[in-house]
């Protein structure tokens, strides 16, 4: 394996940080379509389940409780 030589090689930072600087797109935070609304929590929850591959649901989490409360009104 050859050593990578670029503008980050001689910096006094960790190898992990150099990797982050070399590949900024891979380390960007995911953008949220909806931030704090109930709808956004539901969208995020379902997207996460799909992405990770979870099939079971924890019905006592905050988003499910808020969803039940809003349906009762």
C-alpha positions in Angstrom: 0.0 0.0 0.0 1.4 3.3 -1.0 1.5 6.4 1.2 -0.9 9.1 0.1 1.0 12.4 -0.4 -1.2 15.5 -0.7 -1.8 18.8 1.0 -2.9 17.1 4.2 0.1 14.8 4.6 2.4 17.1 6.6 -0.4 18.5 8.8 -0.1 17.7 12.5 -3.6 16.1 12.7 -4.9 12.5 13.2 -5.2 10.1 10.3 -9.0 10.1 10.8 -9.2 13.9 10.5 -7.0 13.7 7.3 -9.5 11.2 5.9 -12.4 13.5 6.7 -10.6 16.4 4.9 -9.8 14.3 1.9 -13.3 13.1 1.5 -15.8 15.7 2.7 -18.8 14.4 0.9 -18.7 11.1 2.8 -18.7 12.8 6.2 -21.4 15.4 5.7 -24.3 15.2 8.1 -27.6 14.1 6.6 -29.9 17.0 5.7 -33.3 16.7 7.4 -36.3 17.5 5.3 -38.3 18.5 8.4 -36.5 19.4 11.6 -38.7 19.2 14.7 -42.2 18.7 13.6 -44.1 15.5 14.2 -44.3 14.9 10.4 -40.5 15.3 10.2 -40.0 12.8 13.1 -42.2 10.3 11.4 -40.4 10.7 8.0 -37.0 10.4 9.7 -38.1 7.4 11.7 -39.3 5.5 8.7 -36.4 6.5 6.5 -34.0 5.2 9.2 -35.9 1.9 9.5 -35.7 1.5 5.7 -32.0 2.4 5.6 -30.9 0.2 8.5 -33.3 -2.6 7.7 -35.2 -2.8 10.9 -38.6 -4.5 10.8 -39.7 -4.3 14.4 -41.1 -1.1 15.9 -40.6 0.3 19.4 -44.0 1.7 19.9 -43.0 3.6 23.1 -40.6 6.0 21.4 -41.3 9.7 21.4 -42.5 9.9 17.8 -45.1 7.1 18.3 -46.4 8.6 21.5 -46.8 12.1 19.9 -48.5 10.5 16.9 -51.0 8.7 19.2 -51.6 11.9 21.2 -52.3 13.9 18.0 -54.7 11.3 16.7 -56.7 11.3 19.9 -57.5 15.0 19.6 
